[in-house]
Amino acid sequence: MSKPQEDLTKISKFLSFVLRHKPETINLTLDDQGWASVADLIEKAKSQITLTPELIRQVVIDNDKKRFSLSDDKHYIRANQGHSVKVDLKLAPKKPPAVLYHGTATRFLNSIKQEGLKPGQRHHIHLSSDIETATAVGKRYGKPAILEVAAGAMHQQGFNFFLSENNVWLTEHVTPKFLSVISN
């Protein structure tokens, strides 16, 4: 029997928090590549949330953003990107499309125009290959603004790009010269 969507959302947010940012809050250990034992996760999360292997699999499968992956044997889980804790996802550099998009809030535009896109607490800037996804991301932070990133030109100048398991493009920094505002 599947859980109601609001329960799955709560579980997904909890998993994002501990697998991307604060595993120490439940005394969970991530390996160098961000993997955690599902059994450990279930046991150590008990004081905050009830998890089962089935619930975890359901969240991994049903999450529309495909934020998490399970190992082939289903004994380990990790976040696909967005970490603020040190992990090496072992992603190989990949040639990006000519143009990628980044969604943000309009209140950040002045700073972005001066400094470019920075990862902040995370390891990488998150970019999408379509405007719709970038718009949805931007709406999470306020009135959305969509930036076009000249990813092909950046790549030609030696910037590395990576593609996460859930098809989010990642790079370490985007300087202002490779950015243009396409909507705000």
Buried (B, 14 or more C-beta within 10 A) or exposed (E): EEBEEEBBEBBBEBBBBBBBBEBEEBEBEBEEEBBBBBEBBBEBBEEEBEBEBEBBBBBBEEBEBBBBBBEEEEEBBBBBBBBEBEBEBEBEEEEBEEBBBBBBBBEBBEEBEEEBBEBEEBBBBBBBBEBEBBBBBBEEBEEBBBBBBBBBEBBEEEBBBBBBBBEBBBBBBBEEEBBEBEBE
